[in-house]
Amino acid sequence: MDLGFALTCSGNCESISAANHKLNTNAIAVYTSQKKNKFIAPALFTILGLIFLIFGFIENNPVFGLTVISGLCFFVFGIALFVIQGRLMKKINV
């Protein structure tokens, strides 16, 4: 049976093929939108980390104070996320 996107046998095969086609269509839409927004989360974490670091040093907190450590963690996580997102998005060719 020809469904327009696949050739299948009639019966249960039709519904399975239609479900797989719908999953693939939705996945392409998600990956396409992710490629457009791949810098939002890394930028947010990096900027928050810088803000925490700046306020931590302006307020004369000790180097191992909560604000400085939090800022450093946010900053490192943002940079790591940027690298991971960049590598993942290179593999996706949508």
Secondary structure in CASP SS format (residue, H / E / C, confidence):
PFRMAT SS
TARGET T0000
AUTHOR 0000-0000-0000
METHOD secondary structure of the structure
MODEL  1
M C 1.00
D E 1.00
L C 1.00
G C 1.00
F C 1.00
A C 1.00
L E 1.00
T C 1.00
C C 1.00
S C 1.00
G C 1.00
N H 1.00
C H 1.00
E H 1.00
S H 1.00
I H 1.00
S H 1.00
A H 1.00
A H 1.00
N H 1.00
H H 1.00
K H 1.00
L H 1.00
N H 1.00
T H 1.00
N H 1.00
A H 1.00
I H 1.00
A H 1.00
V H 1.00
Y H 1.00
T H 1.00
S H 1.00
Q H 1.00
K H 1.00
K H 1.00
N C 1.00
K C 1.00
F C 1.00
I H 1.00
A H 1.00
P H 1.00
A H 1.00
L H 1.00
F H 1.00
T H 1.00
I H 1.00
L H 1.00
G H 1.00
L H 1.00
I H 1.00
F H 1.00
L H 1.00
I H 1.00
F H 1.00
G H 1.00
F H 1.00
I H 1.00
E C 1.00
N C 1.00
N C 1.00
P C 1.00
V C 1.00
F C 1.00
G C 1.00
L H 1.00
T H 1.00
V H 1.00
I H 1.00
S H 1.00
G H 1.00
L H 1.00
C H 1.00
F H 1.00
F H 1.00
V H 1.00
F H 1.00
G H 1.00
I H 1.00
A H 1.00
L H 1.00
F H 1.00
V H 1.00
I H 1.00
Q H 1.00
G H 1.00
R H 1.00
L H 1.00
M H 1.00
K H 1.00
K H 1.00
I C 1.00
N C 1.00
V C 1.00
END
